[in-house]
């Protein structure tokens, strides 16, 4: 089985799109970073390091310090697929991140996005 090409794409190449999507809807880069930190456990310095190193999505999630156990509460459709039905772990993590950024852009409160 071949891996999906998104696995080898650098997070740094997609990150500006996440920030732009949020900012178009009046949200901030800091909120995007907070979401990424909540999901992965990266602090700001480590996140900046991963972005500077142009780390692939696969390595970004493999190297994440502490994937949040509450991420399993993320439900819904992103890119036409229910995130809770995605079986491949790395793809599910990528779609969790996509879903969280989507919720941010749709104006959802941070408390709800971060499943508090």
C-alpha positions as a Markdown table, in Angstrom:
| # | Residue | x | y | z |
|---|---|---|---|---|
| 1 | Unk | 0.0 | 0.0 | 0.0 |
| 2 | Unk | 1.4 | 3.4 | -0.9 |
| 3 | Unk | 1.1 | 6.3 | 1.5 |
| 4 | Unk | -1.1 | 9.3 | 0.7 |
| 5 | Unk | 1.1 | 12.2 | -0.6 |
| 6 | Unk | -0.1 | 14.5 | 2.2 |
| 7 | Unk | 2.1 | 12.5 | 4.6 |
| 8 | Unk | 5.3 | 13.8 | 2.9 |
| 9 | Unk | 4.0 | 17.4 | 2.6 |
| 10 | Unk | 5.7 | 19.8 | 5.1 |
| 11 | Unk | 3.4 | 21.2 | 7.7 |
| 12 | Unk | 5.2 | 24.6 | 7.0 |
| 13 | Unk | 3.8 | 24.6 | 3.5 |
| 14 | Unk | 0.1 | 24.2 | 4.7 |
| 15 | Unk | 0.4 | 26.2 | 7.9 |
| 16 | Unk | 0.1 | 29.6 | 6.1 |
| 17 | Unk | -3.2 | 28.4 | 4.7 |
| 18 | Unk | -4.5 | 27.4 | 8.2 |
| 19 | Unk | -3.5 | 30.9 | 9.5 |
| 20 | Unk | -5.0 | 32.7 | 6.4 |
| 21 | Unk | -8.3 | 30.7 | 6.8 |
| 22 | Unk | -8.5 | 31.7 | 10.4 |
| 23 | Unk | -7.6 | 35.4 | 9.8 |
| 24 | Unk | -10.1 | 35.8 | 7.0 |
| 25 | Unk | -12.8 | 35.0 | 9.6 |
| 26 | Unk | -11.4 | 37.4 | 12.2 |
| 27 | Unk | -9.4 | 34.8 | 14.2 |
| 28 | Unk | -5.7 | 34.9 | 14.9 |
| 29 | Unk | -2.4 | 33.0 | 14.2 |
| 30 | Unk | -2.1 | 32.7 | 18.0 |
| 31 | Unk | -5.4 | 30.8 | 18.1 |
| 32 | Unk | -4.2 | 28.5 | 15.3 |
| 33 | Unk | -1.0 | 27.9 | 17.3 |
| 34 | Unk | -3.1 | 27.2 | 20.4 |
| 35 | Unk | -5.1 | 24.6 | 18.6 |
| 36 | Unk | -1.9 | 22.9 | 17.3 |
| 37 | Unk | -0.4 | 22.9 | 20.8 |
| 38 | Unk | -3.6 | 21.5 | 22.3 |
| 39 | Unk | -3.7 | 18.7 | 19.7 |
| 40 | Unk | 0.0 | 17.7 | 19.6 |
| 41 | Unk | 1.6 | 19.0 | 22.8 |
| 42 | Unk | 4.2 | 21.1 | 21.0 |
| 43 | Unk | 5.0 | 24.4 | 22.8 |
| 44 | Unk | 5.5 | 27.5 | 20.7 |
| 45 | Unk | 9.3 | 27.1 | 20.4 |
| 46 | Unk | 9.0 | 23.4 | 19.3 |
| 47 | Unk | 6.2 | 24.3 | 16.9 |
| 48 | Unk | 8.3 | 27.0 | 15.4 |
| 49 | Unk | 11.2 | 24.6 | 15.1 |
| 50 | Unk | 9.1 | 22.0 | 13.3 |
| 51 | Unk | 7.9 | 24.7 | 10.9 |
| 52 | Unk | 11.4 | 25.9 | 10.3 |
| 53 | Unk | 12.7 | 22.4 | 9.7 |
| 54 | Unk | 9.9 | 21.8 | 7.1 |
| 55 | Unk | 8.9 | 18.6 | 8.9 |
| 56 | Unk | 6.5 | 16.4 | 7.0 |
| 57 | Unk | 3.0 | 15.8 | 8.4 |
| 58 | Unk | 3.9 | 12.1 | 9.1 |
| 59 | Unk | 7.0 | 13.1 | 11.1 |
| 60 | Unk | 5.2 | 16.0 | 12.7 |
| 61 | Unk | 2.6 | 13.7 | 14.3 |
| 62 | Unk | 5.1 | 10.9 | 14.9 |
| 63 | Unk | 7.3 | 13.3 | 16.9 |
| 64 | Unk | 4.5 | 15.1 | 18.7 |
| 65 | Unk | 5.3 | 15.3 | 22.4 |
| 66 | Unk | 1.8 | 14.5 | 23.7 |
| 67 | Unk | -1.1 | 13.9 | 21.5 |
| 68 | Unk | -4.2 | 15.1 | 23.4 |
| 69 | Unk | -6.4 | 12.2 | 24.5 |
| 70 | Unk | -9.5 | 14.4 | 24.2 |
| 71 | Unk | -8.9 | 14.5 | 20.4 |
| 72 | Unk | -11.1 | 11.4 | 20.1 |
| 73 | Unk | -14.0 | 13.8 | 20.9 |
| 74 | Unk | -13.5 | 15.5 | 17.6 |
| 75 | Unk | -16.4 | 14.5 | 15.4 |
| 76 | Unk | -17.9 | 15.6 | 12.1 |
| 77 | Unk | -17.1 | 15.8 | 8.4 |
| 78 | Unk | -14.0 | 17.4 | 6.8 |
| 79 | Unk | -13.2 | 17.0 | 3.1 |
| 80 | Unk | -16.4 | 14.9 | 2.8 |
| 81 | Unk | -15.2 | 12.3 | 5.3 |
| 82 | Unk | -16.3 | 11.7 | 8.8 |
| 83 | Unk | -13.1 | 12.1 | 10.9 |
| 84 | Unk | -14.2 | 9.5 | 13.5 |
| 85 | Unk | -14.4 | 6.9 | 10.7 |
| 86 | Unk | -10.9 | 7.4 | 9.4 |
| 87 | Unk | -9.0 | 4.2 | 10.3 |
| 88 | Unk | -5.4 | 5.2 | 9.2 |
| 89 | Unk | -3.9 | 6.9 | 12.3 |
| 90 | Unk | -1.8 | 9.6 | 10.6 |
| 91 | Unk | -4.6 | 10.6 | 8.2 |
| 92 | Unk | -7.0 | 10.8 | 11.2 |
| 93 | Unk | -4.5 | 13.2 | 13.0 |
| 94 | Unk | -4.2 | 15.3 | 9.9 |
| 95 | Unk | -8.0 | 15.5 | 9.5 |
| 96 | Unk | -8.4 | 16.3 | 13.3 |
| 97 | Unk | -6.2 | 19.3 | 12.7 |
| 98 | Unk | -8.1 | 20.3 | 9.6 |
| 99 | Unk | -11.4 | 20.0 | 11.5 |
| 100 | Unk | -10.2 | 22.1 | 14.4 |
| 101 | Unk | -9.0 | 24.9 | 12.1 |
| 102 | Unk | -12.3 | 24.7 | 10.3 |
| 103 | Unk | -14.2 | 25.1 | 13.5 |
| 104 | Unk | -12.0 | 28.1 | 14.4 |
| 105 | Unk | -12.8 | 29.7 | 11.0 |
| 106 | Unk | -16.5 | 29.1 | 11.5 |
| 107 | Unk | -16.4 | 31.2 | 14.7 |
| 108 | Unk | -16.7 | 28.4 | 17.3 |
| 109 | Unk | -15.6 | 29.4 | 20.8 |
| 110 | Unk | -12.1 | 28.2 | 21.7 |
| 111 | Unk | -13.5 | 26.4 | 24.8 |
| 112 | Unk | -15.6 | 24.3 | 22.5 |
| 113 | Unk | -12.9 | 23.8 | 19.9 |
| 114 | Unk | -10.5 | 22.5 | 22.6 |
| 115 | Unk | -13.2 | 20.2 | 24.0 |
| 116 | Unk | -13.1 | 21.7 | 27.5 |
